[in-house]
Amino acid sequence: MFDINRVSHKLVALLPTLAQRVQQLTPKRVQQQGLTLLLNKFFQPELTAGSLDFLAQRYLVLQVSDWQLSFAITLKNNKLQVELASVQQDLLIKASSQDFLDLICGKVDPDTLFFRRRLSMLGDTELGLYCKNLLDTIELSRLPPPLPALLLGWQSLLATAEVAADQTATVPGSL
């Protein structure tokens, strides 16, 4: 019998491995330039308004724990710069891909994840508050048209897989 929950769970379980493999195969320079380009395009209104000036001379490191992905963001010459192997770190924000996706989709707020110990911050908490306050003002609808629907679909798939995994874990004798 076909069980969509089990298939969803297995698909989601493969995502971190797939993401790691793509990351390993993609040259670091391409990853860095791609992230830099995307972030500058997305945050163009904030860059123009000076809303990201708090990142000047400071390094925010984002770490996606289940993807083994870590990168630093800083502001130089009014442009966001991404460094994949940053030795500097003013603030580290670490969470799983699902938790970051839930944040992006507005399904959960950072405080909830923080107090549930699913999002960790190490370093300059004032910098973290600046980031949180800025991100709270940005709506998912600002992303290019197909992306919000894709992100919400992916988030829904992850949530379904998590529920299925929880149900499987509570059934005695299940795999």
PEZIFEN-V449904 format. One record per backbone hydrogen bond with DSSP energy under -1.0 kcal/mol. NH is the residue of the N-H (numbers start at 0). CO is the residue of the C=O. Records with the same first field share a line. If there is no record, write none. Layout:
# PEZIFEN-V449904
NH = CO, CO
This chain:
# PEZIFEN-V449904
6 = 2
7 = 3
8 = 4
9 = 5
10 = 6
11 = 7
12 = 8
13 = 9
17 = 13
18 = 14
19 = 15
20 = 16
21 = 17
22 = 18
23 = 19
24 = 20
25 = 21
30 = 26
31 = 27
32 = 28
33 = 29
34 = 30
35 = 31
36 = 32
37 = 33
38 = 34
39 = 35
40 = 36
41 = 37
42 = 38
43 = 40
46 = 42
47 = 43
48 = 44
50 = 45
52 = 49
54 = 51
55 = 52
56 = 74
57 = 54
59 = 72
60 = 90
61 = 70
62 = 92
63 = 68
64 = 94
66 = 63
68 = 63
70 = 61
71 = 82
72 = 59
73 = 80
74 = 54
75 = 78
78 = 75
80 = 73
82 = 71
89 = 58
90 = 58
91 = 121
92 = 60
93 = 119
94 = 62
99 = 95
100 = 96
101 = 97
102 = 98
103 = 99
104 = 100
105 = 102
106 = 101
107 = 101
112 = 108
113 = 109
114 = 110
115 = 111
116 = 113
117 = 112
118 = 112
119 = 93
121 = 91
123 = 89
127 = 123
128 = 124
129 = 125
130 = 126
131 = 127
132 = 128
133 = 129
134 = 130
135 = 131
136 = 133
137 = 134
141 = 138
142 = 139
146 = 143
149 = 145
150 = 146
151 = 147
152 = 148
153 = 149
154 = 150
155 = 151
156 = 152
157 = 153
158 = 154
159 = 155
160 = 156
161 = 157
162 = 158
163 = 159
164 = 160
165 = 161
166 = 162
167 = 163
168 = 164
169 = 165
173 = 170
